[in-house]
Amino acid sequence: MNGKMNQHETGQSALTAQAEVGLQPLKRESNWKRQIKRNKWLYVLVLPGFLYFVIFKYLPMWGIVIAFQDYQPFLGIRQSEWVGMENFTNFFSNPDFFRLLRNTLLLALYDLIFFFPAPIIIALLLNEIRVAFFKRTIQTLVYVPHFVSMVIIASITYVFLTPQGGVLYDLIAWITGRPVDVLSSPGSFRPLIIIQMMWKEMGWGTIIFLAALAGVDTEQYEASIVDGAGRLRRMWHVTLPAIRTTIVILLILRLGNFLDTGFEQIYLMTNSLNRDVADVFDTYVYTVGITQGAFSYSTAVGLFKSVVGIILVLGSNKLAKKFGHPGIY
């Protein structure tokens, strides 16, 4: 009798377990729906950003295929003739390739050497200001140029440096004893571009570093003061190591856009006298692709830039991990 009852209870337990297993997906699905319902406004908040990336970042990637075609707009992507790597071969064998590569690399290196460290230095200096009013005032002053259009910045540059009565033009002529046409001089083009970029974006770039500095443990500063460290030593041995990970991550992300020198700024500052050093991949794509209608060829140039950026990101991320930094993934 007891054996039958035990068998019956065992059978019921097995049926109950099977029922629970069968209901588990339904329960999980119910939890999933409950989570969406509970956080529906958060999902609505994320939706515009999600749609932006899908519409403007992922869907246009379909257009990459025209880099391997002789694309004709009236035929469309599906009916245009496939030419394989012909556009890339024409680009690499073009006499302008090495000139464009040299100009782009030099501007990118100047950007990396002079512009990238500038926000770090400004953030370190702002972090040392103890009077809150002065700190907020200086932060506001260095942030403002970010919101100024590059067209306005180019116009201001022309007004100050024009040979027809420009204030800085006259000042340079008075200091050097001879007139220097900075706007038309090929040797002045790259420094002028970097100065404009630093003035416009240097303050805005400090935001991330100031946020990282806010998380530095104050006990480390107190311990360094007890050890007799001055401000410079505290900055070098405490502050910089604390934000080193942030610097490495931003450097890796910057290398992804290494060949992106900024079309609008270069285009506005280019003229017939400095064009030989001003032409970069971005302006070349516009000239060949838009004004001359070589859509496939210009797409191949853009794809080349993207591939170089991916290689630099993967390589720098691997190198960062090798030296003990977390990297971006």
SEVEX-805408 format. One record per residue (C-alpha): residue in one letter; x, y, z negated. Coordinates in steps of 0.02 Angstrom, whole numbers, plus 50000, padded with zeros to 5 digits. Last residue first. Example, Ala and Ser with C-alpha at 12.3 -4.5 7.8 and 13.67 -1.06 7.14 Angstrom:
S506844994749643/A506154977549610/
//
This chain:
Y517885230651282/I518485248751277/G520195245551202/P520435239051024/H522265244351004/G523615231850957/F524945235551088/K524345221351201/K522565227751180/A523095244551252/L523975236051399/K522415226151441/N521365241951436/S522655251251542/G522625237551674/L520735235851679/V520475254651688/L521855257451816/I521215243351928/I519435249951918/G520015267551965/V521025261152113/V519495251652174/S518415267152157/K519635277952256/F519695265152397/L517805264552398/G517755283452423/V518945282252571/A517925268052646/T516355278552625/S517215292552721/Y517555280852866/S515795273852869/F514985291052865/A516045299252999/G514795313753026/Q516105327353055/T515485340152927/I514805327652803/G515965312552807/V517595319752871/T517595336352779/Y516705329952623/V517805314452609/Y519355325252636/T518805337152497/D518715322752373/F520285314052436/V521355329552414/D521775344452526/A522495358652422/V524345356552461/D524215359252650/R522675369952627/N523635383852539/L523645396752678/S521965392652759/N521025393652595/T520585381752454/M520015388252284/L518165384652309/Y518455367352382/I519655362452242/Q518415367852107/E516915359552188/F517765343252231/G518485339052061/T520125329452051/D519395312052046/L520915301052077/F521165297051892/N519315294551857/G519555277351778/L521155284151700/R520085295951597/L519125281151522/I520765273251468/L521365289751394/L519715291851302/I519915274651223/V521735277951175/I521365294851096/T519915287650995/T521025273550932/R522385285950881/I521175296550779/A521795290750608/P523595289150666/L523555307650718/T522855313950553/V523935304650429/H525775303950481/W525885318250606/M524585330050534/R525145326650356/R526945329750410/L526465346250491/R525455351750340/G526815347850214/A527135331050132/G527665331349949/D527165313649900/V525705320749801/I525155329749960/S525245313350055/A524135304849925/E522855318849935/Y522835318050124/Q522585299250118/E521195301549991/T520295312650118/D519915297550227/V519785303450408/G517985302850472/A517855321350511/L519395319650620/A518435308050738/A517045320950756/L518345334350789/F519105323050923/I517425320551008/I517025339151009/T518765344751064/G518385341351248/W517185356051254/G518595367751205/M519765361951343/E518425361651477/K518395378951557/W520075386351509/M520965369851538/M520165367451708/Q520595385151765/I522385383151705/I522535366351793/I521895373551958/L523065388551947/P524555377351911/R524125367052067/F523895381852185/S525395392352135/G526665383652248/P525495384552398/S525375403552379/S523755410752446/L522845414352283/V524445418352188/D524945432452305/V526505438152213/P526975456552228/R528755461052174/G529525468452017/T529175452851915/I528255461651773/W527415475351877/A526935463352018/I526225451151891/L525195465251813/D524575471351982/Y523985453952028/L523255451651855/V522175467251876/G521675463652056/G521695479352163/Q521625472252338/P522945458752316/T521595447952234/L522105439752071/F520815446451947/V519325446752065/Y519785430152145/T519925421551977/I518255428951920/S517445422152079/A518205404852051/I517545404951873/I515825410251934/V515785396252061/M516385384151927/S514815388051830/V515015393751650/F514325381751519/H516045374451479/P516715392151457/V515685393951294/Y516485379851194/V518125389051155/L517205404251085/T515975393650985/Q517365383650904/I518295399750861/T516755406750774/R516385390550682/K518175389650614/F518205408050568/F516605406150466/A517145389850385/V518775396650315/R519915381350296/I520655380750471/E521765365250484/N520455355250580/L520395368950711/L522255366350744/L522065347550761/A520555349650875/I521515362150984/I522985349950999/I521845335451044/P520885346151169/A522545350751255/P523255333051265/F522195328551419/F522475345051511/F524365346051524/I525055328651561/L523495319851624/D522885334651727/Y524615337551799/L524675319051843/A522975319851929/L523495335452026/L525095326952082/L524185310852126/T522885319852232/N524155330252328/R525295315352360/L523855303952413/L523145317152530/R524845319752612/F525125300952619/F523455298052706/D523535312752828/P524535303052957/N523105290352966/S523725272352957/F522915269552786/F521265277152844/N521195268153010/T521535251452924/F520195255052795/N518925259052930/E519395243253026/M519195231752876/G517645222852942/V516885230953096/W515055226253073/E513885234953195/S512385244353126/Q510725234953127/R510455232052942/I511225248352881/G510175259652990/L510105260853179/F509725279553190/P511015283053054/Q512425273853147/Y513665264953034/D515165257053117/Q515195244752974/F516325238952832/A516195255252734/I514325254352773/V514215240452642/I514505252952501/G512735259552528/W512035246052415/M512955254752273/P511635268452288/L510435257352187/Y511615256052039/K512125273751994/F510735286052042/I509155275452027/V509695262551897/F510745274551795/Y509385287751790/L508025274951755/F508955269051599/G509235286851542/P507395290951564/L506845274651477/V507885276351317/L506625288051232/V505175276951287/Y506095262151210/L506295272051048/W504445276451055/K503975258051070/N504965252850917/R503585243350826/K502735237450984/I504365231651059/Q504825222450898/R503105214450888/K503245208351066/W504895200051025/N504205193050862/S502725185450957/E503895178051083/R504885170150942/K503285163250865/L502715156551032/P504435148951059/Q504335141050884/L502575134050904/G503155117950987/V504545115650861/E503325118650719/A502095106350795/Q503465093450816/A503975095850634/T502165094050578/L501955078450683/A503545071150608/S502965075550432/Q501265067550466/G502095051750527/T503215051150374/E501705053550262/H500795039350349/Q502325028050339/N502495032050154/M500655028450127/K500815011850218/G502335007150113/N501405011949954/M500005000050000/
//
